């Protein structure tokens, strides 16, 4: 990309990959590019897309060195009215010291009653302009005499971070004096209005951006190339002579972020977002349900480019042979016709989400209707850490909070579970200061010293972890027994073998991979009654820290043909979802007797299913 002149750069917009950068008003670009326009780290730059907004220039990520890329969060992209992949103009900003700045909540219907000085310390040295959406995030650190301004704000060692009593609540800059780009300093008078001053349309803010999604990098990439490209650059597909993709099916366990991903895509693509919920379209009148469905697609065509999001699509488009009602069959047929019928649907993309893809009508899953099916799975350790960073970035965390440790021990937890952990930890911290605020009147703002006491600690997180179970395990999770290896006398050789087989693969996965060793997937404990087999299994469950599923024969058995095999399949499917996990079959001989010696065909089918 070429620059316009010596004082201006043309750079492509990218998203921030470090979740902790969100809401700090920074933009990351190559150091040599900064030198070209006379900018150093910590200086204010002016970024122009369809609108102009300021940001603090920060050195690019190592992977971006030498690239014509400027990375920023969703709020800054909203402020400059540009999307990912757009080219923007960047130059050094002419910044004045702010004398007076007025900010107000960006959302309608909320009232803010907090001392303006609390906002001011979180916005210190932040560049703003009228109309910007900002989050007063805690970026200021204690300054040492030898530190530069940049080191004060972006130094590596965090000595002290100001707390934020408003989490990630967004605010709009109503006015500044003087006009233009200003920087908030000690001399600035900051005025905080209690309520939003502008209509919602005028201050439309991105509710969900790509920075709000953790552990979904590959999924975001797949969805973006299928949805953003056809909406923004349809000429690419005309050149290739192909019809752009028109449908994406997101499937995976509940709480993994399917709906959130759809919202982020619609927001970042700048498309009209229409939601379709099953119960809303159903009607008791003949033909009315199909008409409701047609209305939504007609509205989407009129407001194109647009995205129709169908949540829990299995509720309105099940397999027609399994449906007994005539209305449901007609609704499925109408949906099939609208998605790929004789009439082209233009620039309308359909995103659907379900956690039961196999219950959908097969005709719906063919290319032309849903061109791609993307699985949104349970996040791994890195994904869990990203999600925890996202949900705690607006929290006043104590220094002892260890997100790496939390990410390591939350096997099988999906995004919604991790959000619930953060929320529960915050509520636990809140309970500590309830006695201090019980005597304060409702119309009075809370004293600053009480707000400063409100900090989330590692103990709060550990308490929340006990209260929140993984979603996929709620039906099969049992309380882990409090049995330790030290509670079992003797059996030293067996305990050692169990540790090597179960604990070592979890604690030292890199060593197993390097040596090319595959850990064992099954262990059979046998011996006379009362010798400690079940006790050993309990100790394994407690000491390993993984998800533990205990199965007893009578729970599996059913009088209906095929039902027991289905239960076995469901148990193994759940165990895979929340891996690493242990399935414990007590008295397994009752479930899987030797084949060929039994006259019971039912038992043989059960044995075959477990073997499979």
Secondary structure, DSSP 4 states (H G I P E B T S, - for coil): ---SBTTEEEEEEEE---GGGTTS-EEEE-HHHHHHTT--TT-EEEEESSSEEEEEEEEPPGGGTTSSEEEE-HHHHHHHT--TT-EEEEEE---EE-SEEEEEESSTT------HHHHHHHHTT-EE-TT-EE-------PPPTT--HHHHHH-SS-------TTTT--EEEEEEESSSSEE--TT-EEEE-SS--S-TTTT---SS-GGG--S-HHHHHHHHHHHHHHHH-HHHHHHHT-PPP-EEEEE-STTSSHHHHHHHHHHHHT-EEEEE-HHHH--SSTTHHHHHHHHHHHHHHHT-SEEEEEETGGGTSB-GGG---HHHHHHHHHHHHHHSSSS---SEEEEEEES-GGGB-GGGGSTTTS-EEEE-----HHHHHHHHHHHHTTS-B-TT--HHHHHHH-TT--HHHHHHHHHHHHHHHHHHHHHHHTTS-TTSPPPHHHHHH--B-HHHHHHHHHH---GGGTTTB-PPP---GGGS-S-HHHHHHHIIIIIHHHH-HHHHHHHTPPPPS------STTSSHHHHHHHHHHHH-SEEEEEEHHHH--SSTTHHHHHHHHHHHHHHHT-SEEEEEETGGGTSPPTTS-S-HHHHHHHHHHH-
